[in-house]
Amino acid sequence: MSHPPAHQPVIDGFEFASAGATQQGVWPLSDFPRLRDMLAADAGEVRYEISGVRDERGRPSLRLKVSGTLALRCQRCLEPMALEVQTDETLVLAATLAEIHAEPADANAPDRVVAGKEMALRELVEDELILAVPYAPRHESCTAAGASDAAAKVSPFAELRGLIRKH
């Protein structure tokens, strides 16, 4: 049975945003249970800074910056790889989920979150880290067998081509 981290800071979303408050800190990667399953190793830590702001339309928002290095596994060669994460996102607060759904979908609009009296900062940071992880992490230039230039030039169907011509 895993134990939750001892210190779980929470904020009142609307109050934090309206006051223009700021909070920052560092968390070990081992404190993020959902993220841990995506990592090759959970050693290391991430820094975060959260600030209460207003978006361009004057709505209360949270500006969340997260930085750190995640140890992922390359999906091509299965070797460990480091992913540098540097996010700077604005999360526009909403009172209800219905308020979010009432707005037209726009891929360029800032993300919306339902604000609460007790919003867990660790969960907000973990969400940003999870969103930063690529679906299939890969090294830019991978040394995996079968991923080399020579292997890529030989088609696995080359032998079949020869068989078809014989008939």
C-alpha positions as CSV (number, residue, x, y, z in Angstrom):
1,M,0.0,0.0,0.0
2,S,1.5,3.4,-1.0
3,H,1.2,6.3,1.4
4,P,0.2,9.8,0.0
5,P,2.9,12.4,0.4
6,A,2.8,14.1,3.8
7,H,2.5,17.7,2.6
8,Q,-0.3,18.3,0.2
9,P,-0.7,22.1,-0.3
10,V,-4.1,23.3,-1.5
11,I,-5.4,26.6,-2.7
12,D,-8.8,28.2,-3.0
13,G,-8.7,28.7,-6.8
14,F,-10.8,31.9,-7.2
15,E,-9.4,33.5,-4.0
16,F,-5.8,32.7,-5.1
17,A,-6.3,34.1,-8.6
18,S,-8.1,37.2,-7.4
19,A,-5.4,38.0,-4.8
20,G,-2.7,37.6,-7.4
21,A,-1.0,35.2,-5.1
22,T,2.1,33.2,-5.9
23,Q,3.5,29.9,-4.6
24,Q,6.5,27.9,-5.7
25,G,8.3,24.8,-4.7
26,V,10.0,21.5,-5.6
27,W,8.5,18.0,-5.5
28,P,10.3,14.7,-5.9
29,L,9.0,12.7,-9.0
30,S,8.2,9.9,-6.6
31,D,5.3,12.0,-5.3
32,F,3.3,11.7,-8.5
33,P,1.6,8.3,-8.6
34,R,-0.1,8.7,-12.0
35,L,3.1,10.0,-13.6
36,R,5.3,7.3,-12.0
37,D,3.8,4.6,-14.2
38,M,5.0,6.5,-17.3
39,L,8.6,6.8,-16.2
40,A,11.6,4.6,-16.5
41,A,12.8,5.9,-13.1
42,D,11.2,8.2,-10.6
43,A,14.5,9.7,-9.3
44,G,14.8,13.5,-9.5
45,E,12.5,16.4,-8.9
46,V,10.4,19.1,-10.6
47,R,10.1,22.8,-9.8
48,Y,6.8,24.6,-10.0
49,E,5.5,28.1,-9.7
50,I,1.8,29.0,-9.7
51,S,0.5,32.5,-9.8
52,G,-3.0,34.0,-9.7
53,V,-3.6,36.1,-12.8
54,R,-6.4,37.3,-15.1
55,D,-6.5,36.2,-18.7
56,E,-6.9,38.5,-21.7
57,R,-10.7,38.5,-21.1
58,G,-10.3,39.4,-17.4
59,R,-11.3,35.9,-16.1
60,P,-9.6,34.6,-13.0
61,S,-6.8,32.2,-14.0
62,L,-3.8,30.3,-12.7
63,R,-0.5,30.6,-14.5
64,L,1.4,27.3,-13.9
65,K,5.1,26.9,-14.7
66,V,6.7,23.5,-14.3
67,S,10.2,22.4,-15.1
68,G,12.3,19.3,-14.6
69,T,13.8,16.3,-16.3
70,L,11.7,13.1,-16.7
71,A,13.4,9.7,-17.2
72,L,11.3,8.0,-20.0
73,R,11.9,4.8,-22.0
74,C,12.4,5.2,-25.8
75,Q,9.7,3.2,-27.5
76,R,12.1,2.4,-30.4
77,C,15.2,1.0,-28.6
78,L,13.7,0.6,-25.1
79,E,16.7,2.4,-23.6
80,P,16.2,5.2,-21.0
81,M,16.0,8.8,-22.3
82,A,15.7,12.1,-20.6
83,L,12.9,14.5,-21.5
84,E,13.4,18.2,-20.4
85,V,10.0,19.6,-19.4
86,Q,9.5,23.4,-19.4
87,T,5.8,24.3,-19.3
88,D,4.2,27.7,-18.9
89,E,0.4,27.3,-19.0
90,T,-2.6,29.5,-18.1
91,L,-5.5,27.6,-16.7
92,V,-8.7,29.7,-16.8
93,L,-10.9,29.0,-13.8
94,A,-14.6,28.0,-14.1
95,A,-17.2,27.7,-11.4
96,T,-18.8,24.5,-12.9
97,L,-18.1,22.0,-15.6
98,A,-21.3,23.2,-17.4
99,E,-19.6,26.6,-17.7
100,I,-16.7,25.0,-19.5
101,H,-18.9,22.9,-21.8
102,A,-21.0,26.0,-22.7
103,E,-18.0,27.6,-24.4
104,P,-17.3,26.6,-28.0
105,A,-14.4,24.2,-28.5
106,D,-11.2,26.1,-29.5
107,A,-7.9,24.3,-29.8
108,N,-6.1,27.7,-29.4
109,A,-8.0,28.8,-26.2
110,P,-6.3,28.3,-22.8
111,D,-7.3,25.2,-20.9
112,R,-10.2,25.5,-18.4
113,V,-10.4,23.9,-15.0
114,V,-13.1,23.9,-12.4
115,A,-12.0,25.9,-9.4
116,G,-12.6,24.6,-5.9
117,K,-12.0,25.8,-2.4
118,E,-9.3,23.1,-2.1
119,M,-7.5,22.6,-5.3
120,A,-4.5,20.3,-4.8
121,L,-1.4,21.9,-6.2
122,R,0.4,18.5,-6.6
123,E,-2.4,17.3,-8.9
124,L,-2.2,20.4,-11.1
125,V,1.6,20.0,-11.4
126,E,1.2,16.3,-12.1
127,D,-1.4,17.0,-14.9
128,E,1.0,19.4,-16.6
129,L,3.8,16.8,-16.4
130,I,1.6,14.0,-17.9
131,L,0.5,16.3,-20.7
132,A,4.2,17.0,-21.5
133,V,5.0,13.3,-22.0
134,P,4.8,12.3,-25.7
135,Y,2.5,9.4,-26.6
136,A,5.5,7.3,-27.8
137,P,8.7,8.8,-26.6
138,R,11.7,8.2,-28.9
139,H,15.3,9.4,-29.2
140,E,15.8,11.8,-32.0
141,S,18.5,9.6,-33.5
142,C,18.1,6.0,-32.1
143,T,20.7,3.3,-32.3
144,A,18.2,0.4,-32.1
145,A,18.7,-2.7,-34.2
146,G,16.3,-2.4,-37.1
147,A,16.3,1.4,-36.8
148,S,19.6,1.9,-38.6
149,D,19.8,3.3,-42.2
150,A,21.0,0.0,-43.7
151,A,18.2,-2.0,-42.2
152,A,15.6,0.7,-43.3
153,K,16.7,0.4,-46.9
154,V,16.0,-3.3,-47.2
155,S,12.3,-4.0,-47.6
156,P,11.0,-7.0,-45.7
157,F,9.1,-7.8,-48.9
158,A,12.1,-7.8,-51.2
159,E,12.3,-11.6,-51.2
160,L,8.6,-11.9,-52.0
161,R,9.0,-9.7,-55.1
162,G,11.5,-12.3,-56.4
163,L,9.1,-15.2,-55.7
164,I,6.2,-13.4,-57.6
165,R,8.4,-12.9,-60.7
166,K,9.2,-16.7,-60.8
167,H,5.6,-17.6,-61.3
